[in-house]
Amino acid sequence: MSMEQQEGFRSGFISIIGRTNVGKSTLLNRILKQKIAIMSEKPQTTRNKIVGIYHSNHAQIVFIDTPGFHKPKHRLNEIMLKTAIKTLEGIDAVLYLIEPDKVVGPGDRHIIDLFQGINTPVILAINKIDLVPKEQLLPVIDTYSRAYTFAEIIPISALENENVDHTIGALIAYLPEGPQYYPDDMVTDRPERFLAAELVREKVIHLTREEIPYSIAVVVEKMKSREDSNIVDIDATVYVEKSSQKGILIGKSGEMLKRIGTLARKDIEMLLGTKIYLRLWVKVRKNWRMNKNYLRMFGYRNT
């Protein structure tokens, strides 16, 4: 399809909002049929706005995947929260994800209070319905219907791909007629370096525990194709806050870092569609989450 506007073509911007760990990244990846947002059972793993672009013959949805709403404990968390709130401005609709809880907890109450100050239509998606009996959904729908006047309420399972297509159709209905903002083959506005760094970070999160997943940052220092082959060389540094964390990440005889690299390499190769040679380093930057200069260096800004 050309970038010129077609009659009846709809396009616009939709923000995915929700508490931490409700499945926002899983849903975005499912809609796009490609992995651009990292997934983990651990909360607060999404730190940056991720723009994902959905294409069809009749519409284009530009998704903004936000960090989960939470009480900030570090300067990094404050940036994450401000990023999430800012995405409510200047968009066409909000897709608000919750888990099938019968009670509106303080975290969701805070989010709903934010909705009171906007005129944007909010579509409520009750995710993870594959984990509860169907009869438990009606009380959840009733509870949230009383809490806020949602444009629509849709029970879904991002993991099992249940009602995801219906959700896409519902979102498109709230978009205005407009141009195609991005080419057909573009699924995110994030550069490949950023996505590669995120995939390394995902593997660290998956393989470690306690405070380590939250105290790491990953920076791709080099990403270059070899002239004599189709291999891409990638050098990435994993930054931690303590020397003890560095030891855990490297592991005995470097085994942990090797496992991280092996898993990350497979995903990055799928992303790039080519073979890669990945080299990882671990460096200590004490209390980087509280340091403005380090936050800026690692790509976390109030944008």
C-alpha distance (Angstrom), angle and dihedral (degrees) to the residues before:
residue distance angle dihedral
M1 . . .
S2 3.80 . .
M3 3.80 122.7 .
E4 3.81 89.7 -115.3
Q5 3.78 116.1 107.1
Q6 3.80 114.5 -99.0
E7 3.78 122.3 -150.9
G8 3.80 110.4 -93.5
F9 3.84 92.9 11.6
R10 3.80 112.5 142.5
S11 3.79 126.3 -153.0
G12 3.76 138.0 163.9
F13 3.78 151.0 122.8
I14 3.79 127.7 -75.5
S15 3.79 127.5 -175.8
I16 3.80 120.7 -147.0
I17 3.81 107.8 -143.7
G18 3.79 132.7 -179.4
R19 3.76 147.2 115.0
T20 3.77 119.3 -70.6
N21 3.79 117.5 -71.4
V22 3.82 98.4 13.8
G23 3.81 92.9 123.2
K24 3.81 104.8 -95.4
S25 3.80 94.8 141.3
T26 3.80 92.0 44.2
L27 3.81 90.3 52.8
L28 3.80 93.7 46.9
N29 3.81 91.9 50.5
R30 3.81 89.9 47.3
I31 3.82 93.1 51.5
L32 3.80 92.7 47.2
K33 3.82 93.0 42.0
Q34 3.80 86.5 -136.2
K35 3.78 134.7 84.3
I36 3.79 112.2 -110.4
A37 3.82 100.6 135.6
I38 3.79 121.3 60.1
M39 3.78 118.8 -119.1
S40 3.79 130.1 -148.5
E41 3.78 139.8 151.3
K42 3.80 87.2 -129.0
P43 3.83 114.3 92.7
Q44 3.82 126.0 -116.7
T45 3.80 95.5 28.4
T46 3.84 94.6 133.8
R47 3.81 108.1 76.8
N48 3.80 105.9 161.5
K49 3.77 134.6 48.3
I50 3.80 105.8 -95.5
V51 3.78 115.0 -156.4
G52 3.79 111.9 -152.3
I53 3.79 122.4 -178.1
Y54 3.81 122.8 -147.4
H55 3.81 117.2 -161.5
S56 3.78 132.1 -162.3
N57 3.80 133.8 155.5
H58 3.79 91.1 -98.6
A59 3.81 105.6 30.2
Q60 3.78 148.6 24.1
I61 3.80 122.2 -151.3
V62 3.80 119.2 -164.4
F63 3.82 106.3 -156.7
I64 3.77 124.4 -158.8
D65 3.81 111.2 -158.3
T66 3.78 109.6 -159.0
P67 3.79 135.2 -160.1
G68 3.80 110.5 -95.2
F69 3.80 116.7 -94.9
H70 3.80 112.4 -103.0
K71 3.79 142.1 142.4
P72 3.83 106.8 -81.3
K73 3.81 117.6 -120.8
H74 3.82 100.4 168.7
R75 3.79 136.4 32.3
L76 3.81 86.2 -103.8
N77 3.82 90.1 57.0
E78 3.81 90.4 50.2
I79 3.82 89.9 54.6
M80 3.81 90.3 48.3
L81 3.82 92.3 51.3
K82 3.81 94.1 46.8
T83 3.81 88.8 49.4
A84 3.80 91.1 53.4
I85 3.82 94.4 48.2
K86 3.82 93.6 45.5
T87 3.82 91.9 58.5
L88 3.82 89.6 68.3
E89 3.80 88.5 72.0
G90 3.79 123.0 88.8
I91 3.80 99.2 1.2
D92 3.81 133.4 123.4
A93 3.80 100.1 -128.8
V94 3.79 142.9 -6.3
L95 3.79 122.6 -129.7
Y96 3.80 104.9 -155.2
L97 3.80 115.4 -163.9
I98 3.79 124.2 -158.4
E99 3.78 137.1 164.8
P100 3.84 118.0 -114.2
D101 3.82 96.1 -91.0
K102 3.80 118.9 151.8
V103 3.81 92.2 -146.3
V104 3.81 127.0 60.2
G105 3.79 102.4 -127.0
P106 3.82 125.8 -153.0
G107 3.82 92.9 -95.2
D108 3.80 93.9 54.6
R109 3.80 90.8 40.2
H110 3.81 88.5 57.6
I111 3.82 91.1 51.2
I112 3.81 92.6 47.5
D113 3.81 89.2 50.8
L114 3.82 88.1 56.6
F115 3.81 89.3 54.4
Q116 3.81 90.0 59.6
G117 3.80 89.3 71.7
I118 3.82 97.7 53.8
N119 3.80 135.1 70.2
T120 3.79 93.7 -151.3
P121 3.83 115.7 118.8
V122 3.80 112.0 -109.5
I123 3.80 120.7 -149.9
L124 3.80 113.7 -161.0
A125 3.81 116.6 -144.8
I126 3.79 115.5 -169.2
N127 3.80 101.5 -152.3
K128 3.82 131.6 -163.0
I129 3.81 94.1 36.8
D130 3.81 87.0 151.0
L131 3.82 87.0 74.0
V132 3.83 98.2 57.9
P133 3.83 136.6 51.8
K134 3.81 112.2 -96.5
E135 3.83 92.4 -118.8
Q136 3.82 89.5 64.6
L137 3.80 91.4 64.1
L138 3.83 98.0 71.0
P139 3.84 94.0 63.0
V140 3.83 89.4 48.0
I141 3.81 91.6 50.9
D142 3.80 90.6 47.3
T143 3.81 93.2 49.0
Y144 3.80 94.7 50.7
S145 3.82 93.1 41.7
R146 3.79 87.5 60.5
A147 3.81 92.4 47.4
Y148 3.82 96.9 54.8
T149 3.79 141.2 -4.3
F150 3.79 100.9 -108.8
A151 3.79 120.5 -167.4
E152 3.81 88.2 -132.8
I153 3.81 138.9 -10.4
I154 3.82 116.8 -144.7
P155 3.82 125.7 179.3
I156 3.82 109.2 -143.7
S157 3.78 145.1 166.7
A158 3.79 111.2 -147.9
L159 3.79 90.0 -175.3
E160 3.82 94.7 52.5
N161 3.83 94.7 34.5
E162 3.81 91.8 -120.8
N163 3.83 115.9 160.4
V164 3.82 91.5 -12.2
D165 3.81 93.0 123.7
H166 3.81 89.3 48.3
T167 3.81 89.0 52.6
I168 3.81 91.5 51.6
G169 3.81 90.1 51.8
A170 3.79 91.5 48.9
L171 3.81 91.5 51.2
I172 3.81 93.4 48.7
A173 3.82 89.2 55.3
Y174 3.82 89.1 64.0
L175 3.80 94.8 51.1
P176 3.80 120.3 97.9
E177 3.78 122.8 -127.0
G178 3.76 107.0 -87.5
P179 3.80 149.1 131.5
Q180 3.77 130.9 -62.8
Y181 3.79 101.9 -99.4
Y182 3.81 98.1 -168.9
P183 3.84 135.0 33.1
D184 3.82 118.5 -96.7
D185 3.80 94.6 -107.4
M186 3.81 95.7 52.1
V187 3.83 115.8 97.3
T188 3.81 99.3 167.1
D189 3.78 139.7 15.5
R190 3.79 90.9 -140.0
P191 3.82 115.7 108.8
E192 3.81 119.4 -115.1
R193 3.82 90.6 -111.4
F194 3.80 90.4 60.6
L195 3.81 93.0 47.9
A196 3.80 92.0 47.8
A197 3.82 90.7 51.0
E198 3.80 90.4 49.2
L199 3.80 91.5 52.3
V200 3.81 90.6 52.7
R201 3.81 89.4 48.8
E202 3.80 90.5 50.2
K203 3.81 91.2 56.5
V204 3.80 91.8 49.3
I205 3.80 89.4 51.2
H206 3.81 90.8 48.2
L207 3.80 95.7 49.8
T208 3.81 101.4 39.2
R209 3.78 136.4 58.9
E210 3.82 146.0 -161.7
E211 3.81 113.1 28.1
I212 3.81 98.9 -16.8
P213 3.85 98.7 86.2
Y214 3.81 90.4 56.5
S215 3.80 97.6 43.5
I216 3.80 99.6 56.0
A217 3.78 133.7 94.3
V218 3.79 124.9 -177.0
V219 3.80 124.4 -150.5
V220 3.81 123.8 -175.3
E221 3.80 103.7 -140.8
K222 3.81 96.9 -178.7
M223 3.80 135.7 18.4
K224 3.80 114.6 169.7
S225 3.80 136.4 151.1
R226 3.79 116.8 -127.4
E227 3.78 114.2 -115.7
D228 3.81 94.8 -138.8
S229 3.85 98.7 45.6
N230 3.80 144.7 18.0
I231 3.82 92.8 -100.5
V232 3.81 119.5 119.9
D233 3.82 116.9 -148.5
I234 3.80 114.0 -144.3
D235 3.80 125.4 -174.1
A236 3.80 115.2 -170.5
T237 3.80 133.5 176.7
V238 3.80 123.5 -149.5
Y239 3.80 110.0 -152.4
V240 3.81 120.9 -155.1
E241 3.81 133.8 178.4
K242 3.82 101.2 -128.8
S243 3.81 137.9 40.5
S244 3.81 89.4 -128.0
Q245 3.80 89.3 58.2
K246 3.79 90.0 51.9
G247 3.80 90.0 54.6
I248 3.81 92.0 50.7
L249 3.81 92.8 48.5
I250 3.79 93.4 49.9
G251 3.81 92.6 42.8
K252 3.78 130.2 -170.9
S253 3.81 108.9 -28.3
G254 3.83 88.0 -9.7
E255 3.81 93.1 -66.4
M256 3.83 97.4 137.1
L257 3.80 94.1 49.6
K258 3.80 89.2 47.6
R259 3.83 91.1 53.5
I260 3.80 91.0 48.6
G261 3.80 90.9 49.8
T262 3.80 94.4 47.2
L263 3.82 93.8 51.8
A264 3.81 93.7 42.6
R265 3.80 92.4 48.5
K266 3.81 92.2 57.1
D267 3.82 93.0 52.7
I268 3.80 94.0 43.4
E269 3.81 90.2 50.9
M270 3.81 89.1 53.4
L271 3.80 89.7 48.7
L272 3.80 95.4 48.9
G273 3.80 97.8 32.7
T274 3.80 91.9 -132.9
K275 3.80 140.9 84.3
I276 3.79 116.3 -86.1
Y277 3.79 136.8 -165.5
L278 3.81 108.0 -145.4
R279 3.79 124.3 -163.9
L280 3.81 120.0 -174.2
W281 3.80 131.8 -163.3
V282 3.81 129.9 -175.9
K283 3.82 120.7 -144.6
V284 3.81 133.1 176.8
R285 3.82 121.3 -126.1
K286 3.79 106.4 172.1
N287 3.82 115.5 -129.1
W288 3.81 92.1 -13.0
R289 3.82 91.5 162.1
M290 3.82 88.9 67.9
N291 3.81 95.9 44.6
K292 3.82 118.6 91.8
N293 3.80 93.8 -157.0
Y294 3.80 94.2 51.7
L295 3.80 91.5 44.5
R296 3.79 89.6 53.4
M297 3.81 91.9 45.4
F298 3.81 90.8 51.6
G299 3.79 92.6 50.0
Y300 3.81 101.9 -102.2
R301 3.79 111.0 133.3
N302 3.80 138.2 150.9
T303 3.79 94.3 -101.8
